[in-house]
Amino acid sequence: MVRVNVKFMSIVRLQAGADEIEFTSQSDTLGNVVKEVARKYNVTDLILTPDGNVKPWARILVNGRSQDYIGGMNGKLSDGDRIALIYSFPYHENV
């Protein structure tokens, strides 16, 4: 089990209806936690492909660094880690 802070950025924040949340998961892998958060906050279509990979224009940061630094979506999370979900493709909303 892991407890993390998740920050929704850009249009992801609008769709999620929240700026930042604290989230507890039974899993400690980034991929599983992101899937759970994305499903719960209705942002899967912005962040993940149907097979669970990160979309090319989406970014996932863990403690301010690309998810690649912790082993990608299979990387292990620790209590207190900070995850940022970012949709970096241009859009017209004022966010």
Z-matrix of the N, CA and C atoms (Angstrom, degrees):
N
C 1 1.446
C 2 1.530 1 108.38
N 3 1.329 2 115.65 1 141.16
C 4 1.457 3 120.87 2 -179.86
C 5 1.527 4 109.09 3 -139.12
N 6 1.325 5 114.88 4 144.09
C 7 1.471 6 121.62 5 176.26
C 8 1.524 7 107.46 6 -116.56
N 9 1.351 8 116.12 7 121.21
C 10 1.463 9 121.83 8 -176.49
C 11 1.518 10 110.14 9 -128.23
N 12 1.313 11 115.85 10 162.97
C 13 1.461 12 122.59 11 171.76
C 14 1.521 13 106.92 12 -103.17
N 15 1.320 14 116.35 13 133.68
C 16 1.460 15 121.17 14 -179.16
C 17 1.517 16 108.24 15 -121.02
N 18 1.326 17 116.04 16 126.68
C 19 1.453 18 121.97 17 177.59
C 20 1.523 19 107.83 18 -109.67
N 21 1.319 20 115.44 19 127.82
C 22 1.464 21 121.72 20 176.40
C 23 1.518 22 107.55 21 -95.86
N 24 1.325 23 116.64 22 128.70
C 25 1.462 24 120.10 23 -176.75
C 26 1.528 25 110.61 24 -123.76
N 27 1.317 26 114.86 25 155.87
C 28 1.459 27 124.58 26 179.90
C 29 1.535 28 109.95 27 57.14
N 30 1.300 29 117.60 28 -138.87
C 31 1.464 30 121.06 29 -175.65
C 32 1.533 31 111.95 30 -66.45
N 33 1.314 32 117.46 31 -21.33
C 34 1.464 33 120.79 32 177.18
C 35 1.530 34 109.59 33 -60.08
N 36 1.327 35 116.63 34 -38.16
C 37 1.465 36 121.67 35 178.42
C 38 1.527 37 111.21 36 -61.71
N 39 1.319 38 116.73 37 -43.01
C 40 1.467 39 120.06 38 179.44
C 41 1.521 40 111.55 39 -63.86
N 42 1.312 41 115.92 40 -44.96
C 43 1.456 42 119.60 41 -178.00
C 44 1.528 43 112.01 42 -70.18
N 45 1.330 44 117.19 43 -35.44
C 46 1.470 45 120.98 44 -179.77
C 47 1.525 46 111.60 45 -75.03
N 48 1.325 47 116.57 46 -26.35
C 49 1.450 48 120.09 47 -177.64
C 50 1.523 49 112.96 48 75.45
N 51 1.324 50 116.91 49 21.19
C 52 1.464 51 121.40 50 -179.84
C 53 1.518 52 108.78 51 -152.03
N 54 1.326 53 115.42 52 153.43
C 55 1.464 54 120.63 53 175.48
C 56 1.523 55 111.07 54 -88.77
N 57 1.334 56 114.84 55 -46.80
C 58 1.455 57 120.56 56 -174.88
C 59 1.527 58 108.81 57 -152.46
N 60 1.322 59 115.39 58 143.12
C 61 1.466 60 120.40 59 179.98
C 62 1.524 61 109.89 60 -136.31
N 63 1.303 62 115.57 61 160.76
C 64 1.459 63 121.44 62 167.93
C 65 1.524 64 105.13 63 -104.60
N 66 1.332 65 116.61 64 131.86
C 67 1.461 66 120.76 65 -173.04
C 68 1.520 67 110.21 66 -131.56
N 69 1.318 68 115.98 67 134.05
C 70 1.453 69 121.59 68 177.11
C 71 1.519 70 108.83 69 -113.36
N 72 1.332 71 115.47 70 132.63
C 73 1.460 72 121.55 71 -178.87
C 74 1.519 73 109.70 72 -130.44
N 75 1.304 74 116.66 73 150.23
C 76 1.453 75 121.94 74 174.01
C 77 1.525 76 110.97 75 -73.84
N 78 1.328 77 116.46 76 -20.13
C 79 1.461 78 121.62 77 180.00
C 80 1.520 79 110.06 78 -94.58
N 81 1.324 80 116.73 79 156.36
C 82 1.458 81 119.76 80 175.46
C 83 1.529 82 112.03 81 -119.29
N 84 1.334 83 117.55 82 13.84
C 85 1.463 84 119.70 83 176.34
C 86 1.526 85 109.32 84 -98.64
N 87 1.328 86 115.15 85 142.42
C 88 1.452 87 121.08 86 -178.14
C 89 1.521 88 111.72 87 -55.78
N 90 1.324 89 117.73 88 -45.86
C 91 1.467 90 120.90 89 -177.57
C 92 1.511 91 112.71 90 -58.54
N 93 1.313 92 117.41 91 -45.98
C 94 1.462 93 120.14 92 -179.42
C 95 1.518 94 111.79 93 -67.40
N 96 1.329 95 116.68 94 -40.85
C 97 1.468 96 119.81 95 179.68
C 98 1.530 97 110.19 96 -65.16
N 99 1.324 98 117.01 97 -44.92
C 100 1.467 99 120.00 98 179.43
C 101 1.523 100 110.49 99 -62.28
N 102 1.315 101 118.08 100 -41.81
C 103 1.474 102 120.24 101 178.03
C 104 1.518 103 111.00 102 -60.47
N 105 1.338 104 117.42 103 -43.02
C 106 1.462 105 121.03 104 179.47
C 107 1.526 106 111.21 105 -63.61
N 108 1.324 107 116.27 106 -47.04
C 109 1.469 108 120.70 107 -179.74
C 110 1.524 109 110.21 108 -63.78
N 111 1.327 110 116.74 109 -46.88
C 112 1.465 111 120.93 110 -178.27
C 113 1.524 112 111.36 111 -60.23
N 114 1.323 113 116.20 112 -40.54
C 115 1.467 114 120.38 113 178.63
C 116 1.528 115 110.46 114 -66.42
N 117 1.315 116 116.53 115 -48.28
C 118 1.468 117 121.27 116 -176.45
C 119 1.530 118 112.02 117 -63.91
N 120 1.329 119 117.35 118 -36.41
C 121 1.465 120 121.41 119 -176.20
C 122 1.527 121 113.51 120 -104.26
N 123 1.327 122 116.72 121 12.79
C 124 1.459 123 122.72 122 172.25
C 125 1.536 124 113.64 123 58.45
N 126 1.334 125 117.12 124 43.55
C 127 1.460 126 120.56 125 178.27
C 128 1.527 127 112.31 126 -122.29
N 129 1.321 128 117.07 127 12.45
C 130 1.466 129 120.80 128 -178.37
C 131 1.518 130 111.13 129 -55.42
N 132 1.342 131 117.49 130 -43.69
C 133 1.459 132 121.10 131 -176.84
C 134 1.525 133 112.90 132 -63.55
N 135 1.313 134 118.69 133 -22.69
C 136 1.465 135 121.68 134 178.67
C 137 1.521 136 112.99 135 -87.15
N 138 1.322 137 116.90 136 -29.80
C 139 1.464 138 121.22 137 -169.67
C 140 1.529 139 113.82 138 -106.19
N 141 1.328 140 117.49 139 -40.05
C 142 1.466 141 120.57 140 -170.31
C 143 1.523 142 113.17 141 -119.85
N 144 1.335 143 114.93 142 148.28
C 145 1.459 144 121.13 143 172.05
C 146 1.532 145 107.92 144 -78.25
N 147 1.332 146 118.65 145 167.94
C 148 1.467 147 120.02 146 179.10
C 149 1.534 148 114.02 147 -58.16
N 150 1.330 149 118.08 148 -26.77
C 151 1.470 150 119.97 149 179.37
C 152 1.531 151 112.82 150 -92.44
N 153 1.341 152 117.41 151 8.62
C 154 1.455 153 121.14 152 173.16
C 155 1.517 154 116.95 153 90.64
N 156 1.320 155 116.97 154 7.22
C 157 1.466 156 120.08 155 175.95
C 158 1.524 157 109.80 156 -85.92
N 159 1.320 158 116.36 157 161.22
C 160 1.454 159 121.13 158 178.01
C 161 1.531 160 108.53 159 -75.23
N 162 1.331 161 115.89 160 130.41
C 163 1.464 162 119.74 161 178.36
C 164 1.528 163 109.44 162 -62.46
N 165 1.343 164 117.35 163 150.08
C 166 1.467 165 120.79 164 -175.87
C 167 1.531 166 113.80 165 -56.94
N 168 1.316 167 118.40 166 -32.76
C 169 1.462 168 120.90 167 -177.38
C 170 1.529 169 113.08 168 -95.79
N 171 1.316 170 117.03 169 0.63
C 172 1.469 171 121.26 170 177.57
C 173 1.525 172 109.36 171 -96.08
N 174 1.305 173 115.73 172 152.42
C 175 1.455 174 122.00 173 177.31
C 176 1.517 175 109.16 174 -130.08
N 177 1.320 176 115.44 175 138.55
C 178 1.462 177 121.44 176 174.15
C 179 1.515 178 106.54 177 -123.15
N 180 1.322 179 115.28 178 121.21
C 181 1.454 180 120.76 179 178.09
C 182 1.519 181 109.17 180 -110.08
N 183 1.318 182 115.81 181 142.71
C 184 1.456 183 122.22 182 174.69
C 185 1.522 184 106.40 183 -121.99
N 186 1.311 185 115.27 184 117.37
C 187 1.469 186 121.43 185 -177.07
C 188 1.527 187 111.65 186 53.25
N 189 1.345 188 115.39 187 39.83
C 190 1.455 189 121.79 188 175.46
C 191 1.508 190 116.37 189 83.12
N 192 1.328 191 117.15 190 2.42
C 193 1.471 192 120.72 191 -179.08
C 194 1.525 193 110.24 192 -124.23
N 195 1.318 194 115.77 193 155.30
C 196 1.462 195 121.16 194 177.96
C 197 1.528 196 111.11 195 -53.59
N 198 1.316 197 115.38 196 145.81
C 199 1.466 198 119.67 197 178.76
C 200 1.524 199 112.03 198 -58.57
N 201 1.313 200 117.66 199 -20.08
C 202 1.462 201 121.47 200 179.01
C 203 1.529 202 112.02 201 -60.60
N 204 1.325 203 116.76 202 -28.14
C 205 1.474 204 120.46 203 -178.55
C 206 1.520 205 113.62 204 -71.53
N 207 1.333 206 117.47 205 -15.78
C 208 1.471 207 118.90 206 177.60
C 209 1.527 208 111.61 207 -110.99
N 210 1.328 209 116.79 208 9.52
C 211 1.460 210 120.28 209 178.62
C 212 1.511 211 113.36 210 103.08
N 213 1.314 212 117.03 211 21.71
C 214 1.456 213 120.86 212 178.63
C 215 1.516 214 112.06 213 70.55
N 216 1.303 215 115.74 214 -150.89
C 217 1.463 216 121.03 215 -176.16
C 218 1.529 217 111.95 216 -69.49
N 219 1.327 218 117.65 217 -15.37
C 220 1.469 219 120.88 218 175.83
C 221 1.524 220 112.58 219 -90.26
N 222 1.327 221 117.10 220 -1.54
C 223 1.455 222 121.69 221 -178.87
C 224 1.517 223 112.49 222 -64.42
N 225 1.317 224 115.40 223 149.49
C 226 1.462 225 121.82 224 -178.97
C 227 1.519 226 110.71 225 -89.13
N 228 1.312 227 115.80 226 139.60
C 229 1.457 228 122.93 227 176.57
C 230 1.518 229 109.99 228 -103.58
N 231 1.318 230 115.17 229 157.50
C 232 1.462 231 121.92 230 176.27
C 233 1.520 232 109.12 231 -123.75
N 234 1.316 233 116.87 232 157.63
C 235 1.459 234 120.78 233 175.91
C 236 1.524 235 109.59 234 -52.90
N 237 1.329 236 115.60 235 134.63
C 238 1.455 237 120.93 236 177.68
C 239 1.511 238 115.20 237 89.39
N 240 1.340 239 117.97 238 -6.28
C 241 1.462 240 119.50 239 176.75
C 242 1.525 241 109.37 240 -61.01
N 243 1.330 242 114.96 241 150.33
C 244 1.459 243 122.07 242 178.89
C 245 1.523 244 109.19 243 -111.66
N 246 1.310 245 116.11 244 125.01
C 247 1.463 246 122.09 245 179.32
C 248 1.522 247 108.21 246 -112.91
N 249 1.327 248 116.95 247 133.93
C 250 1.461 249 121.64 248 174.31
C 251 1.520 250 108.11 249 -116.52
N 252 1.323 251 115.91 250 129.38
C 253 1.466 252 122.10 251 176.44
C 254 1.519 253 107.51 252 -106.68
N 255 1.322 254 116.19 253 119.26
C 256 1.462 255 121.83 254 -172.02
C 257 1.525 256 109.88 255 -127.60
N 258 1.308 257 116.06 256 133.75
C 259 1.459 258 123.01 257 172.13
C 260 1.518 259 105.59 258 -105.55
N 261 1.313 260 118.03 259 109.44
C 262 1.460 261 120.39 260 -170.93
C 263 1.533 262 114.15 261 -98.92
N 264 1.315 263 117.49 262 1.12
C 265 1.454 264 120.32 263 178.92
C 266 1.530 265 108.67 264 -74.22
N 267 1.332 266 118.78 265 138.76
C 268 1.467 267 119.98 266 -177.77
C 269 1.529 268 112.64 267 -60.05
N 270 1.301 269 115.32 268 143.83
C 271 1.455 270 122.45 269 176.98
C 272 1.515 271 107.17 270 -148.84
N 273 1.312 272 117.28 271 170.31
C 274 1.459 273 119.68 272 -172.09
C 275 1.526 274 114.77 273 -100.25
N 276 1.313 275 118.70 274 -2.00
C 277 1.465 276 120.63 275 179.60
C 278 1.524 277 110.63 276 -69.68
N 279 1.309 278 116.69 277 149.63
C 280 1.460 279 122.05 278 174.43
C 281 1.518 280 108.50 279 -90.29
N 282 1.323 281 116.07 280 95.52
C 283 1.465 282 120.90 281 -177.49
C 284 1.513 283 108.99 282 -117.70
